[in-house]
């Protein structure tokens, strides 16, 4: 029997009572969050964290805290352990591990994330927990108000001083030698963006597991979180990241910088031993990441084929990389220096410390070595700049396809490798100066050409005595 139109019932929704068509009426036992008050009775089936979240959302942003007077103590720490199942641990203010972070790090480990990635995530979580402890808000009761204030505090406050008394750059102005900006006293934009992403993923994990707030304090942007990502994508254009956090700062795409050949030769001359020269020569000829080359074993070197085997950082794939003959010459000299004192089996580390007792060379020791050599020239180059230098040299070789450069560098997308086709600022400036000199030569008159040359012209095309008169002798 088919029901008549008057007997048909409207679809049942959580907010509407199942009444007949035309008689829609909202249920009286359900209220919107905007209709709740602080004294409103809430359902007893909600957990304590869910109750606090609902109350905070109903109260809104009425209570503002004074961040200028907020003091965030340096409590807690991120420690590396020898435990294979828990290589990184976040220690709380009381000296014990934080259970919520431990569960999240285990999830990362199950997803195949490396130990360095777990440590990076733990450092971002440590900043957040220190802020939460300072404002006396439990992590599972944090709301969008705390997330907003944390992002403001991270953007405006200075970084805490290192407990070891390390020197910190007081300015973010570009280095006069390299053109790279300094670290500065405040957190970098990339650090803040990474922190926002980590915290959003952290609360997504606990929301799905039922151990955290039912609303993520770090939401996605309302303009970009609705609908399917890249719903109407043009195949002629690259994909855009449409899942952007509401409090995520804009990160400017940085153009990688390489070390000019003349400056590289000067830095290479400052290296103090064959081990350092072998490392730098391999980095600049293979394009391998610093950690990939430092993890090489003695059996990974094949001098006859000019190959060295590394384990890729992201995919953990084993890949052979070709290197220059000079790099293997320096490597052989380094092996002759250390002799047979450190273990030299196929599975033993290739790089060792120079001081006894011999220990495997770490990333921090290698970074300090190259930093000292670059500091003698007043430069702030890092080990990753050697990878950029190798990439620029390969990409500018007309006989080397860009797809081959992508394979050597281990990039997942060819668009990443195409960044190294961008001309260097020094080359652009030199080309424009040459253009101005050519224009001046073309526009010069015959009378000017007949005038005797009274001095050697500068790169700008003007005689030194003319510039001395113009600038008051400051160019001599």
C-alpha positions in Angstrom: 0.0 0.0 0.0 1.5 3.3 -1.1 1.2 6.1 1.5 -0.6 9.3 0.6 1.2 12.6 0.5 -0.2 13.6 3.9 1.2 10.4 5.4 4.7 10.9 4.0 7.2 11.8 6.7 10.0 14.3 6.3 13.6 12.9 6.5 14.8 12.6 10.0 17.9 14.8 10.9 19.6 15.3 14.2 18.2 18.8 14.5 14.6 18.1 13.3 11.8 16.1 14.8 10.2 13.5 12.5 7.0 15.4 11.8 4.9 15.4 8.6 5.8 17.4 5.6 5.2 21.1 6.1 5.4 20.9 9.9 9.2 21.0 10.3 10.1 21.9 13.9 13.5 21.8 15.6 14.0 19.5 18.5 13.8 21.2 21.8 16.4 19.1 23.5 19.2 20.1 21.0 20.7 23.6 21.0 23.3 25.2 18.7 26.7 26.0 20.2 25.9 29.7 19.9 22.8 29.2 22.1 24.7 27.6 25.0 25.6 29.5 28.1 28.3 28.8 30.6 25.6 27.5 33.1 23.7 25.5 30.4 23.3 21.9 31.3 25.1 19.6 28.9 24.5 16.0 28.0 26.1 13.6 30.5 27.4 11.3 27.7 30.1 13.7 26.8 33.6 13.2 28.2 35.3 15.8 30.3 37.5 17.1 27.5 34.4 17.4 25.2 32.5 19.3 27.9 35.3 21.8 28.3 35.6 22.2 24.5 31.8 22.9 24.2 31.9 25.4 27.0 34.9 27.2 25.6 33.3 27.4 22.2 30.1 28.7 23.7 31.9 31.4 25.6 33.8 32.5 22.5 36.8 34.7 22.6 35.6 37.0 25.4 38.6 36.4 27.7 41.8 37.8 26.2 45.1 37.0 27.8 48.0 39.5 27.9 50.8 37.8 25.9 53.2 40.7 26.6 53.4 39.6 30.2 53.5 35.9 29.6 56.6 34.1 30.7 57.1 30.6 29.1 59.7 28.7 31.2 62.1 26.3 29.6 60.8 23.1 31.1 60.7 19.7 29.6 63.1 18.4 26.9 63.3 16.1 23.9 65.7 13.3 24.5 67.1 10.6 22.2 67.1 7.1 23.7 68.7 3.8 22.8 65.3 2.1 22.8 64.6 0.8 19.3 60.8 1.1 19.9 60.9 4.6 21.3 64.0 6.4 19.9 62.6 9.9 20.8 60.9 10.9 24.0 59.3 14.1 25.1 60.0 14.7 28.8 57.4 16.8 30.7 57.9 19.3 33.5 57.7 16.6 36.1 60.6 14.6 34.5 58.5 11.8 33.1 57.4 11.1 29.5 54.3 12.8 28.1 51.9 9.9 27.2 50.0 11.8 24.5 53.2 12.6 22.6 54.5 9.1 23.0 51.4 7.7 21.4 51.7 10.1 18.5 55.4 9.3 17.9 54.5 5.6 17.8 52.0 6.4 15.1 54.7 8.2 13.2 57.0 5.3 13.6 54.3 2.9 12.3 53.9 5.2 9.3 57.6 4.8 8.4 58.8 8.1 9.6 62.5 8.3 10.4 64.0 9.1 13.8 65.0 12.6 12.6 61.4 13.3 11.6 60.1 12.1 15.0 62.6 14.4 16.7 61.5 17.3 14.5 57.9 16.7 15.4 58.7 16.4 19.1 60.5 19.7 19.1 57.4 21.5 17.7 55.2 19.7 20.3 57.6 20.8 23.1 57.1 24.4 22.2 53.3 23.9 22.3 53.3 22.0 25.6 55.6 24.7 27.2 53.1 27.3 26.2 50.1 25.3 27.4 51.9 24.7 30.8 52.5 28.5 31.0 48.9 29.4 30.4 47.7 26.5 32.7 45.6 24.9 30.1 45.7 21.1 29.7 46.6 20.0 26.2 43.3 18.0 25.8 41.3 21.1 26.8 43.0 23.6 24.4 40.7 25.5 22.1 41.1 27.8 19.1 41.8 30.6 21.5 44.9 28.9 22.8 46.0 28.0 19.3 45.6 31.6 18.1 47.6 33.0 21.1 50.3 30.4 20.6 50.7 31.3 16.9 50.9 35.0 17.9 53.4 34.3 20.7 55.5 32.2 18.3 55.6 35.0 15.7 56.3 38.0 18.0 58.5 36.6 20.8 62.2 36.1 20.5 63.7 32.7 20.5 65.1 31.6 23.9 68.8 31.7 24.3 70.7 28.4 24.1 71.6 27.0 27.4 75.1 26.2 26.1 75.8 29.9 25.5 75.9 29.6 21.7 76.3 32.7 19.6 73.1 33.8 18.0 72.8 36.2 15.0 71.2 39.5 16.1 70.0 40.4 12.6 68.3 38.6 9.7 70.1 40.8 7.1 71.7 39.0 4.2 75.3 37.9 4.6 77.6 40.2 2.6 79.5 37.2 1.1 76.7 34.7 0.4 73.6 36.8 0.3 71.8 34.4 2.6 69.8 35.9 5.5 70.8 35.3 9.0 68.8 33.3 11.5 67.8 36.3 13.5 66.3 36.5 17.0 62.8 35.4 16.1 61.4 32.1 14.8 61.6 31.8 11.0 58.4 31.6 9.0 59.2 28.1 7.9 59.5 27.0 11.5 56.2 28.5 12.4 54.5 26.9 9.4 56.0 23.5 10.3 54.8 23.9 13.9 51.2 24.7 12.8 51.1 21.6 10.5 52.5 19.3 13.2 50.1 20.5 15.8 47.1 20.1 13.5 48.1 16.5 12.6 48.7 15.8 16.3 45.2 16.9 17.3 43.7 15.1 14.3 45.3 11.9 15.5 43.9 12.2 19.1 40.5 13.3 17.8 40.2 10.2 15.7 41.5 8.1 18.5 39.0 9.6 21.0 41.7 10.8 23.4 41.6 14.5 22.6 39.3 17.4 22.0 36.4 16.7 19.5 37.3 20.0 17.7 40.8 20.5 16.4 42.2 23.8 17.9 44.2 24.3 14.7 41.5 24.3 12.0 41.9 24.4 8.3 41.1 27.7 6.5 37.4 28.0 5.9 37.9 29.2 2.3 40.0 26.1 1.4 38.7 23.3 3.5 35.3 23.0 1.9 34.8 20.5 -1.0 37.2 18.2 -2.7 40.8 19.4 -3.0 41.6 20.4 -6.6 38.0 19.8 -7.7 38.3 21.8 -10.9 42.0 21.5 -11.6 43.3 22.6 -15.0 45.6 19.9 -16.3 47.9 22.6 -17.8 48.6 24.1 -14.4 50.4 22.6 -11.4 48.4 21.3 -8.4 47.9 23.7 -5.5 47.9 22.9 -1.8 44.3 23.6 -0.9 44.6 22.1 2.6 46.1 25.1 4.4 45.8 25.8 8.1 44.0 28.9 9.3 47.0 30.0 11.4 49.6 28.9 8.9 51.9 31.8 7.8 52.7 32.4 4.2 56.0 30.8 3.3 57.9 32.5 0.5 59.4 29.9 -1.9 63.2 30.2 -1.5 65.4 30.0 -4.5 68.4 27.7 -3.7 71.8 29.3 -3.7 75.0 27.6 -4.9 78.6 28.4 -3.9 80.4 30.2 -6.8 83.4 28.2 -8.1 86.0 30.8 -7.0 84.6 30.9 -3.5 84.3 27.1 -3.4 88.0 26.7 -4.1 88.8 29.1 -1.3 86.6 27.2 1.1 88.1 23.9 0.0 91.6 25.3 0.7 90.5 26.0 4.3 89.8 22.4 5.1 92.3 20.9 7.4 92.5 17.2 6.6 92.0 14.6 3.9 88.8 13.4 5.5 87.1 16.8 5.2 88.3 17.2 1.7 87.0 13.8 0.7 83.6 14.5 2.3 83.2 17.9 0.6 84.4 16.6 -2.8 81.8 13.8 -2.6 79.0 16.1 -1.5 79.6 18.5 -4.3 80.0 15.8 -7.0 77.2 13.4 -6.0 74.6 15.9 -4.8 73.8 13.6 -1.9 72.3 14.9 1.3 74.6 15.3 4.2 73.0 12.5 6.3 72.9 10.2 3.3 76.7 10.4 2.7 77.6 10.2 6.4 75.6 7.0 6.7 77.7 5.2 4.1 79.6 2.0 5.0 83.0 0.9 3.8 81.4 -1.7 1.5 79.4 1.1 -0.3 82.4 2.5 -2.1 83.3 1.3 -5.6 86.3 3.3 -6.8 86.6 1.2 -10.0 83.2 2.2 -11.2 83.4 5.7 -9.5 80.2 4.9 -7.5 79.1 5.2 -3.9 76.0 3.7 -2.5 73.7 5.7 -0.2 70.3 5.2 1.4 67.9 7.9 0.4 66.4 10.1 3.2 62.7 9.9 2.4 62.1 6.6 0.6 65.0 4.7 2.3 65.8 3.3 -1.2 69.4 2.1 -1.9 70.9 4.1 -4.8 74.3 4.2 -6.4 75.6 7.7 -7.1 78.5 8.6 -9.5 81.2 10.8 -8.1 84.2 12.7 -9.6 87.6 11.0 -9.8 89.1 13.7 -7.5 86.7 12.7 -4.8 87.9 9.1 -4.7 91.5 10.4 -4.7 90.8 12.3 -1.5 89.0 9.4 -0.1 92.0 7.1 -0.7 94.3 9.6 1.0 91.9 9.7 4.0 91.9 5.9 4.3 95.7 5.9 4.2 95.8 8.4 7.0 93.6 6.5 9.4 95.3 3.1 8.5 93.9 0.0 10.2 93.1 1.5 13.6 89.3 2.0 13.2 87.3 -1.0 12.0 87.2 -1.3 8.2 84.9 -4.1 7.5 82.2 -3.9 4.8 79.5 -3.1 7.4 81.6 -0.6 9.4 81.1 3.1 9.1 83.2 4.9 6.4 83.7 8.2 8.3 85.3 8.4 11.7 86.4 11.1 14.1 90.0 12.2 14.0 90.5 12.0 17.8 90.8 8.8 19.8 88.9 6.8 20.7 87.5 6.6 17.2 83.8 7.2 16.9 81.5 7.4 13.8 81.3 10.9 12.5 78.0 12.6 13.2 76.1 15.2 11.3 76.6 17.9 13.9 80.4 17.3 13.9 80.5 17.5 10.0 78.3 20.7 10.1 80.7 22.3 12.6 83.7 21.4 10.4 82.3 23.0 7.3 81.0 26.0 9.2 84.4 26.7 10.5 85.9 26.6 7.0 83.2 29.0 5.7 83.5 31.3 8.6 87.1 32.1 7.7 85.7 33.8 4.6 82.9 35.5 6.5 80.3 33.2 4.9 77.4 31.4 6.4 77.2 28.4 3.9 75.9 25.1 5.2 76.3 21.5 4.2 73.1 21.6 2.2 74.5 24.4 0.1 77.0 21.8 -1.3 74.0 19.8 -2.6 72.6 23.0 -4.2 76.0 23.6 -5.8 76.1 20.1 -7.3 72.5 20.5 -8.5 73.3 23.8 -10.2 76.3 22.4 -11.9 74.4 19.4 -13.2 71.4 21.4 -14.3 73.5 23.9 -16.3 75.2 21.1 -18.3 73.5 21.1 -21.7 74.5 17.5 -22.3 72.9 16.2 -19.1 69.1 15.8 -19.3 67.1 17.3 -16.4 65.4 14.0 -15.8 68.8 12.5 -15.1 69.5 15.3 -12.6 66.2 14.5 -10.9 67.2 10.9 -10.5 70.6 11.7 -9.1 69.1 14.2 -6.6 66.3 11.9 -5.6 63.5 14.4 -6.2 60.0 13.0 -6.4 58.8 15.7 -8.8 60.6 17.3 -11.8 59.3 20.7 -10.8 61.6 20.6 -7.8 64.6 20.0 -10.0 63.5 22.8 -12.3 64.2 25.3 -9.5 67.9 24.9 -10.3 67.3 26.3 -13.7 66.8 29.7 -12.1 69.8 32.0 -12.8 71.9 33.0 -9.8 71.7 36.7 -8.7 75.4 37.2 -9.2 75.2 36.0 -12.8 72.2 38.2 -13.5 74.0 41.2 -12.1 77.1 40.5 -14.1 75.1 40.1 -17.2 73.3 43.4 -16.7 76.5 45.3 -16.0 77.9 43.9 -19.3 74.7 45.0 -21.0 75.2 48.5 -19.7 78.8 48.6 -20.8 77.8 47.5 -24.3 75.1 50.2 -24.4 77.6 52.8 -23.4 80.1 51.7 -26.1 77.4 51.9 -28.7 76.1 55.3 -27.6 79.6 56.9 -27.4 80.4 59.7 -29.9 83.5 59.8 -32.1 84.8 62.8 -30.1 84.6 60.8 -26.8 86.4 57.9 -28.5 89.3 60.1 -29.5 89.9 61.3 -25.9 93.0 59.8 -24.3 92.5 57.1 -21.6 93.7 58.6 -18.4 93.0 55.6 -16.2 91.9 52.0 -16.1 88.1 51.8 -16.3 86.2 50.2 -13.5 83.5 47.4 -14.1 80.9 50.2 -14.3 82.7 51.8 -17.3 83.8 55.0 -15.4 87.4 56.0 -14.7 88.4 55.7 -11.0 89.2 59.5 -10.7 85.7 60.3 -11.9 84.2 58.1 -9.3 86.5 59.6 -6.6 85.3 63.1 -7.4 81.7 62.0 -7.4 81.8 60.0 -4.2 84.4 62.0 -2.3 87.3 59.5 -2.7 85.4 56.6 -1.1 85.9 54.3 -4.1 89.7 54.2 -3.9 
